Amino acid sequence: MKNYTEKLLTESLGIGKKVLEYVQTAENQVAELFLDLDDIAAYNQYKVLDAFQKCRITDVHFSWTTGYGYNDPGREALEKVYAKVFGAEAALVRPIIVNGTHALTLMLTGVLRPGDELIYCTGSPYDTLWEVIGLRGEGKGSLKDFGISYKQVELKPDGSIDLEALGNAISSKTRAVAVQRATGYGWRKAITIEEIEKWTGYVKRINPDIICLVDNCYGEFLDTKEPTEVGADVAAGSLIKNPGGGLALTGGYIAGREDLIEMISYRMTSPGIGGECGLTFGQSRTMFQGLFIAPKTVNGAVKGAILCAKVFENLGYEVCPGPFDKRSDIIEAVKLGSPEAVIAFCEGIQAAAPVDSHVTPIPCDMPGYDDPVIMAAGAFIQGSSIELSADAPIREPYIVYFQGGLTYEHSKFGVLKALQAMEDKGLLL
């Protein structure tokens, strides 16, 4: 670090020299790993560029229509680019998909029918999907309400998919098997592309008609391939996470087999209309541009997650994944051990934000969660978790989940401020 940067951090931005030393030491320890991440980012950058060029993107694709959105050239071109980037036959990329949970709900309700069975083979899905599936709540239009049954296969102790248990769970009713790639609020490593390829091959050998679905949230551009390039039939995610690059104002995507995407499009709008309608509200340019810069943005975020892991590991905390584990999402979980430490960490992340840095985050009840949740984020796009943020359910063993940063420097500053907040309150181990 240059002397003038160190001076700015310590004299103007409230970072103590001891905290700065902790972070500098960890950064030096992971420097070689960062070079490998830069190669993945470069690969994905050229992959995205190639898709733009092959789809012959022009400024005509940045204009927008009105009303029903018929024959919107920008929307159609954007979906072709996404399909090419994801190695898929077709894609839906829409601002009317409000978040990742909505994209996943469309994926599930689009391909499943009454009497079908869904199996999740990565343990319990993310909290907001519990009501979608019917694990919680009654009469709200869940899969359970429509006669779709559900099974859950737990991961092995090492965090890998238990293929033998999955094989035993699959029945004649099984229509779809799903994987949640990211950790969610769990304590496990994310599911890698290699594991997804092994999983899809296993399922298809049992029954090639079973649909393999992937919750790809937080996982885009962490590897040189996406789930739909290694056997997954459909993958879905949010544009205010990785693929939006911090520029997309809202939206989600679903990519995969053309026949399944058509079925999902009928759920998104209505049978007989599908993907032919849907206004983009002038968002095509930011969705294109966000996708273009996404590989670099994700690179900064994953470096920040690795730095966070190494800093807190050095200080004696349990972290997941470890700093040198293979990454498949941008989330870093740190087991802090007390609600006070979680709150202080999140206060530090909030103080590092470019927006609302003066706000103090507090735990509160939120729809879709059983426990109070604290969320720290000062983002240009509300709820954007590719931007620097941290959140945690206030429940034992008090794990905080750190993610994002539009640049590595900002993600690093988040680590500095979180550590400093804990140090100031005497909460470090």
C-alpha positions as CSV (number, residue, x, y, z in Angstrom):
1,M,0.0,0.0,0.0
2,K,1.3,3.5,-0.9
3,N,2.1,5.8,2.0
4,Y,-0.5,8.3,0.9
5,T,-3.2,5.7,1.0
6,E,-2.2,4.6,4.4
7,K,-2.2,8.2,5.6
8,L,-5.7,8.8,4.3
9,L,-7.0,5.7,5.9
10,T,-5.5,6.3,9.3
11,E,-5.8,10.1,9.5
12,S,-9.0,10.8,7.8
13,L,-11.1,7.6,7.5
14,G,-10.8,6.3,11.0
15,I,-8.7,3.1,10.5
16,G,-6.3,2.3,13.3
17,K,-2.8,1.2,12.4
18,K,-3.3,-2.2,14.1
19,V,-6.4,-2.9,12.0
20,L,-4.6,-1.8,8.9
21,E,-1.7,-4.1,9.6
22,Y,-4.1,-7.1,10.1
23,V,-5.6,-6.4,6.7
24,Q,-2.3,-5.8,4.9
25,T,-0.8,-9.0,6.3
26,A,-3.8,-11.0,5.0
27,E,-3.7,-9.3,1.6
28,N,-0.1,-10.3,1.2
29,Q,-0.9,-13.9,2.1
30,V,-3.6,-14.2,-0.6
31,A,-1.9,-12.2,-3.4
32,E,-1.0,-15.2,-5.5
33,L,-4.6,-16.5,-5.4
34,F,-5.7,-13.1,-6.7
35,L,-3.8,-13.8,-9.9
36,D,-5.8,-16.9,-10.6
37,L,-9.0,-14.9,-10.1
38,D,-7.8,-12.3,-12.5
39,D,-7.4,-15.0,-15.2
40,I,-11.0,-16.2,-14.6
41,A,-12.3,-12.6,-14.8
42,A,-10.4,-12.0,-18.1
43,Y,-11.8,-15.2,-19.6
44,N,-15.4,-14.2,-18.7
45,Q,-14.8,-10.7,-19.9
46,Y,-13.9,-12.0,-23.4
47,K,-16.7,-14.5,-23.3
48,V,-19.2,-11.8,-22.7
49,L,-17.6,-9.5,-25.3
50,D,-17.8,-12.4,-27.8
51,A,-21.5,-12.8,-27.1
52,F,-22.2,-9.1,-27.7
53,Q,-20.3,-9.2,-31.0
54,K,-22.0,-12.4,-32.2
55,C,-25.4,-11.0,-31.4
56,R,-24.5,-7.8,-33.3
57,I,-25.5,-5.4,-30.6
58,T,-26.1,-1.8,-31.8
59,D,-27.4,1.4,-30.1
60,V,-30.9,0.5,-31.6
61,H,-31.0,-2.2,-28.8
62,F,-30.9,0.6,-26.2
63,S,-34.1,2.2,-27.2
64,W,-37.5,1.1,-25.8
65,T,-41.1,0.6,-26.7
66,T,-44.3,1.3,-24.9
67,G,-47.5,-0.5,-24.0
68,Y,-47.3,-4.2,-24.4
69,G,-43.7,-4.2,-25.5
70,Y,-44.2,-6.2,-28.7
71,N,-41.2,-6.6,-30.9
72,D,-38.8,-5.0,-28.5
73,P,-35.4,-5.4,-30.3
74,G,-33.4,-4.6,-27.2
75,R,-35.2,-7.2,-25.0
76,E,-34.9,-9.8,-27.7
77,A,-31.2,-9.1,-28.2
78,L,-30.4,-9.0,-24.5
79,E,-32.0,-12.4,-24.1
80,K,-30.0,-13.8,-26.9
81,V,-26.8,-12.4,-25.3
82,Y,-27.7,-14.0,-22.0
83,A,-28.4,-17.3,-23.7
84,K,-25.1,-17.3,-25.4
85,V,-23.1,-16.3,-22.3
86,F,-24.8,-19.0,-20.3
87,G,-24.5,-21.6,-23.0
88,A,-28.2,-22.0,-23.1
89,E,-30.8,-22.4,-25.8
90,A,-33.0,-19.5,-24.6
91,A,-33.3,-17.0,-21.8
92,L,-35.8,-14.6,-20.2
93,V,-34.2,-11.4,-18.9
94,R,-36.8,-9.0,-17.5
95,P,-37.1,-6.0,-15.2
96,I,-40.6,-7.3,-14.2
97,I,-38.8,-10.2,-12.4
98,V,-38.6,-8.4,-9.1
99,N,-35.8,-10.4,-7.3
100,G,-34.0,-13.7,-7.2
101,T,-36.8,-15.4,-5.2
102,H,-39.3,-14.3,-8.0
103,A,-37.0,-15.7,-10.7
104,L,-36.7,-19.0,-8.8
105,T,-40.5,-19.1,-8.2
106,L,-41.1,-18.7,-11.9
107,M,-38.6,-21.4,-12.7
108,L,-40.3,-23.8,-10.2
109,T,-43.9,-23.0,-11.0
110,G,-43.2,-22.9,-14.7
111,V,-42.0,-26.5,-15.0
112,L,-43.8,-28.3,-12.2
113,R,-47.4,-29.5,-12.3
114,P,-49.9,-31.0,-9.8
115,G,-48.8,-34.4,-8.8
116,D,-45.1,-33.8,-9.5
117,E,-42.4,-34.1,-6.9
118,L,-39.5,-31.6,-6.3
119,I,-36.3,-32.6,-4.5
120,Y,-33.9,-30.1,-3.1
121,C,-30.5,-31.9,-2.7
122,T,-28.5,-29.1,-1.0
123,G,-30.4,-29.2,2.3
124,S,-32.8,-26.5,3.3
125,P,-33.3,-23.8,0.6
126,Y,-32.9,-20.1,1.3
127,D,-35.4,-18.8,3.8
128,T,-37.5,-16.8,1.3
129,L,-38.3,-20.0,-0.6
130,W,-39.9,-21.8,2.3
131,E,-43.3,-20.2,1.6
132,V,-42.8,-20.7,-2.1
133,I,-42.4,-24.5,-1.6
134,G,-45.0,-24.7,1.2
135,L,-42.7,-25.4,4.2
136,R,-44.3,-22.4,5.9
137,G,-47.6,-20.5,5.4
138,E,-50.9,-21.8,4.2
139,G,-53.1,-20.9,1.3
140,K,-50.7,-18.4,-0.3
141,G,-50.3,-20.3,-3.6
142,S,-47.3,-22.4,-2.7
143,L,-46.2,-25.5,-4.6
144,K,-47.8,-27.5,-1.8
145,D,-51.1,-25.7,-2.3
146,F,-51.1,-26.9,-5.9
147,G,-50.4,-30.5,-5.1
148,I,-46.7,-30.6,-5.7
149,S,-44.8,-32.6,-3.2
150,Y,-41.4,-31.9,-1.8
151,K,-38.4,-33.8,-0.5
152,Q,-35.1,-32.6,0.9
153,V,-31.8,-34.3,0.8
154,E,-29.1,-33.1,3.2
155,L,-25.6,-32.4,2.1
156,K,-22.7,-34.7,3.3
157,P,-20.7,-33.5,6.3
158,D,-18.1,-32.2,3.9
159,G,-20.7,-30.0,2.2
160,S,-20.9,-32.0,-1.0
161,I,-24.1,-33.4,-2.6
162,D,-25.0,-36.8,-1.3
163,L,-25.7,-38.6,-4.6
164,E,-26.5,-41.9,-3.0
165,A,-29.1,-40.4,-0.7
166,L,-30.5,-38.4,-3.7
167,G,-30.7,-41.6,-5.7
168,N,-32.7,-43.3,-2.9
169,A,-35.0,-40.2,-2.7
170,I,-35.9,-40.1,-6.4
171,S,-39.2,-41.7,-7.2
172,S,-41.5,-42.2,-10.2
173,K,-43.2,-38.8,-9.2
174,T,-39.9,-36.9,-9.3
175,R,-40.2,-34.2,-12.0
176,A,-37.3,-31.9,-10.9
177,V,-34.3,-31.9,-8.7
178,A,-32.9,-28.5,-7.6
179,V,-29.5,-27.3,-6.3
180,Q,-28.9,-24.0,-4.5
181,R,-25.4,-23.0,-5.5
182,A,-24.8,-20.4,-2.9
183,T,-24.6,-20.9,0.9
184,G,-27.7,-18.8,1.7
185,Y,-27.8,-18.6,5.5
186,G,-26.1,-22.0,5.8
187,W,-22.6,-22.9,7.0
188,R,-21.2,-24.6,4.0
189,K,-19.1,-24.0,0.9
190,A,-21.0,-23.1,-2.3
191,I,-21.6,-25.9,-4.8
192,T,-19.0,-25.8,-7.5
193,I,-19.4,-26.2,-11.3
194,E,-17.6,-29.5,-11.1
195,E,-20.1,-30.8,-8.5
196,I,-23.0,-29.5,-10.6
197,E,-21.7,-31.4,-13.6
198,K,-21.3,-34.6,-11.6
199,W,-24.8,-34.1,-10.1
200,T,-26.6,-33.5,-13.4
201,G,-24.9,-36.6,-15.0
202,Y,-26.0,-38.7,-12.0
203,V,-29.6,-37.6,-12.2
204,K,-29.8,-38.0,-16.0
205,R,-28.5,-41.6,-15.7
206,I,-31.3,-42.4,-13.3
207,N,-33.9,-40.7,-15.5
208,P,-33.1,-38.4,-18.4
209,D,-36.6,-36.8,-18.1
210,I,-35.9,-35.4,-14.7
211,I,-35.3,-31.6,-14.9
212,C,-32.2,-30.3,-13.2
213,L,-32.7,-26.8,-11.8
214,V,-30.1,-24.5,-10.4
215,D,-30.5,-21.4,-8.1
216,N,-27.5,-19.6,-9.5
217,C,-27.7,-16.5,-7.3
218,Y,-24.3,-15.1,-6.3
219,G,-22.5,-17.7,-8.5
220,E,-22.3,-16.1,-12.0
221,F,-18.8,-15.6,-13.3
222,L,-17.1,-17.3,-10.4
223,D,-15.8,-20.0,-12.9
224,T,-15.3,-20.2,-16.6
225,K,-18.6,-22.1,-17.1
226,E,-22.1,-21.7,-15.9
227,P,-24.5,-24.5,-14.7
228,T,-26.3,-24.6,-18.0
229,E,-23.0,-25.4,-19.8
230,V,-22.4,-28.5,-17.7
231,G,-25.8,-30.2,-17.8
232,A,-28.3,-28.1,-15.9
233,D,-31.6,-27.7,-17.7
234,V,-32.4,-24.3,-16.2
235,A,-30.6,-21.7,-14.1
236,A,-32.0,-18.6,-12.6
237,G,-30.8,-15.5,-10.7
238,S,-31.1,-11.8,-9.9
239,L,-29.8,-8.9,-11.9
240,I,-29.0,-6.9,-8.8
241,K,-26.5,-9.6,-7.9
242,N,-23.6,-10.7,-10.1
243,P,-24.8,-10.4,-13.7
244,G,-26.2,-6.9,-13.4
245,G,-22.7,-5.6,-12.6
246,G,-24.1,-3.0,-10.2
247,L,-25.8,-1.1,-13.0
248,A,-29.1,-3.0,-13.6
249,L,-31.8,-1.2,-11.6
250,T,-33.8,-4.4,-11.0
251,G,-34.7,-7.6,-12.7
252,G,-33.9,-11.3,-13.0
253,Y,-33.0,-13.9,-15.6
254,I,-33.8,-17.5,-16.3
255,A,-31.7,-19.4,-18.9
256,G,-31.9,-22.9,-20.2
257,R,-33.6,-25.4,-22.5
258,E,-35.9,-23.6,-25.0
259,D,-38.9,-25.8,-24.3
260,L,-38.6,-25.2,-20.5
261,I,-38.0,-21.4,-21.0
262,E,-41.2,-21.3,-23.0
263,M,-43.2,-23.0,-20.2
264,I,-41.7,-20.6,-17.7
265,S,-42.6,-17.6,-19.9
266,Y,-46.2,-18.6,-19.8
267,R,-46.1,-18.5,-16.0
268,M,-44.3,-15.1,-16.1
269,T,-47.1,-13.5,-18.2
270,S,-49.9,-15.9,-19.2
271,P,-50.5,-19.0,-21.3
272,G,-50.5,-18.1,-25.0
273,I,-48.5,-14.8,-24.5
274,G,-45.3,-16.0,-22.8
275,G,-42.3,-13.9,-23.6
276,E,-43.8,-12.0,-26.5
277,C,-44.9,-9.2,-24.2
278,G,-43.2,-7.3,-21.4
279,L,-42.0,-3.7,-21.4
280,T,-38.4,-3.1,-20.5
281,F,-39.1,0.4,-19.3
282,G,-36.0,1.8,-20.9
283,Q,-33.6,-0.4,-18.9
284,S,-32.0,-2.3,-21.8
285,R,-28.9,-0.1,-21.8
286,T,-28.1,-0.6,-18.1
287,M,-28.8,-4.3,-18.3
288,F,-26.5,-4.6,-21.3
289,Q,-23.8,-2.5,-19.8
290,G,-24.1,-4.2,-16.4
291,L,-23.6,-7.6,-18.0
292,F,-20.6,-6.3,-19.9
293,I,-18.7,-5.1,-16.8
294,A,-20.0,-7.9,-14.5
295,P,-17.0,-10.2,-14.8
296,K,-14.7,-7.4,-13.5
297,T,-17.2,-6.4,-10.8
298,V,-17.5,-10.0,-9.6
299,N,-13.8,-10.3,-9.5
300,G,-13.5,-7.4,-7.1
301,A,-16.3,-8.9,-4.9
302,V,-14.8,-12.4,-4.7
303,K,-11.3,-10.9,-3.9
304,G,-13.0,-9.0,-1.0
305,A,-14.6,-12.1,0.3
306,I,-11.3,-14.0,0.3
307,L,-9.6,-11.1,2.1
308,C,-12.4,-11.1,4.7
309,A,-11.9,-14.8,5.2
310,K,-8.1,-14.5,5.6
311,V,-8.3,-11.6,8.0
312,F,-10.8,-13.2,10.3
313,E,-9.2,-16.6,10.1
314,N,-5.9,-15.0,11.2
315,L,-7.7,-13.6,14.2
316,G,-9.0,-17.0,15.3
317,Y,-12.5,-17.0,13.9
318,E,-14.2,-19.8,12.0
319,V,-14.9,-18.8,8.4
320,C,-16.7,-20.5,5.5
321,P,-15.4,-21.0,3.0
322,G,-11.7,-20.9,4.0
323,P,-9.6,-18.3,2.1
324,F,-8.0,-21.0,-0.1
325,D,-11.1,-23.1,-0.7
326,K,-12.4,-23.1,-4.3
327,R,-15.1,-20.4,-4.6
328,S,-18.5,-20.8,-6.2
329,D,-20.2,-17.7,-4.8
330,I,-19.2,-14.2,-3.5
331,I,-20.4,-14.8,0.0
332,E,-18.2,-15.1,3.0
333,A,-19.6,-16.4,6.3
334,V,-17.8,-15.5,9.6
335,K,-18.9,-17.1,12.9
336,L,-18.7,-14.2,15.3
337,G,-20.2,-15.9,18.3
338,S,-22.4,-13.1,19.8
339,P,-25.1,-10.7,18.6
340,E,-23.0,-7.8,19.7
341,A,-20.2,-8.8,17.4
342,V,-22.6,-9.3,14.5
343,I,-24.2,-5.9,15.0
344,A,-20.7,-4.2,15.3
345,F,-19.6,-5.9,12.1
346,C,-22.6,-4.7,10.2
347,E,-22.3,-1.2,11.7
348,G,-18.8,-1.1,10.2
349,I,-20.0,-2.2,6.8
350,Q,-22.7,0.5,6.8
351,A,-20.1,3.1,7.8
352,A,-18.0,2.0,4.7
353,A,-20.9,2.7,2.3
354,P,-21.0,5.5,-0.2
355,V,-24.8,5.9,0.4
356,D,-26.3,6.2,3.9
357,S,-23.0,5.7,5.7
358,H,-24.5,7.8,8.5
359,V,-27.3,5.3,9.2
360,T,-27.0,2.7,12.0
361,P,-28.4,-0.7,11.0
362,I,-30.4,-2.5,13.6
363,P,-32.0,-6.0,13.7
364,C,-35.6,-6.2,12.8
365,D,-38.3,-8.6,11.7
366,M,-38.6,-9.1,7.9
367,P,-41.0,-10.9,5.6
368,G,-39.8,-14.4,4.8
369,Y,-37.5,-14.8,7.8
370,D,-38.2,-16.5,11.1
371,D,-35.6,-14.5,13.1
372,P,-34.8,-10.8,13.3
373,V,-32.3,-9.9,10.5
374,I,-29.7,-7.1,10.4
375,M,-28.8,-5.8,7.0
376,A,-26.1,-3.4,6.3
377,A,-26.0,-1.8,2.8
378,G,-25.5,1.6,1.5
379,A,-26.1,0.9,-2.2
380,F,-26.8,2.9,-5.3
381,I,-29.4,0.2,-6.1
382,Q,-31.6,-0.8,-3.2
383,G,-31.0,-4.3,-2.1
384,S,-28.1,-4.8,-4.6
385,S,-25.9,-7.5,-3.0
386,I,-23.2,-7.2,-5.7
387,E,-22.6,-3.9,-3.9
388,L,-20.9,-4.0,-0.5
389,S,-23.2,-5.4,2.1
390,A,-23.5,-7.7,5.1
391,D,-26.4,-9.4,6.8
392,A,-27.2,-11.9,9.4
393,P,-30.1,-13.5,11.2
394,I,-29.8,-12.9,14.9
395,R,-29.6,-16.5,16.0
396,E,-26.9,-18.8,17.3
397,P,-24.1,-19.3,16.5
398,Y,-24.3,-15.7,15.2
399,I,-22.9,-15.9,11.7
400,V,-22.5,-12.8,9.6
401,Y,-22.6,-13.0,5.8
402,F,-20.3,-10.6,3.9
403,Q,-20.6,-10.0,0.2
404,G,-20.1,-7.6,-2.6
405,G,-18.2,-4.5,-3.5
406,L,-18.3,-2.8,-6.9
407,T,-14.6,-2.6,-6.7
408,Y,-12.0,-4.6,-4.8
409,E,-10.9,-1.4,-3.0
410,H,-14.4,-0.8,-1.7
411,S,-14.8,-4.4,-0.5
412,K,-11.5,-4.1,1.2
413,F,-12.6,-0.9,2.9
414,G,-15.6,-2.8,4.2
415,V,-13.4,-5.3,5.8
416,L,-11.3,-2.5,7.4
417,K,-14.4,-0.7,8.8
418,A,-16.0,-3.9,10.1
419,L,-12.9,-4.9,11.8
420,Q,-12.4,-1.4,13.2
421,A,-15.9,-1.3,14.6
422,M,-15.4,-4.6,16.4
423,E,-12.0,-3.4,17.7
424,D,-13.5,-0.1,19.0
425,K,-16.1,-2.0,21.0
426,G,-13.6,-4.5,22.4
427,L,-15.3,-7.4,20.6
428,L,-12.3,-9.0,18.8
429,L,-11.2,-12.4,20.0
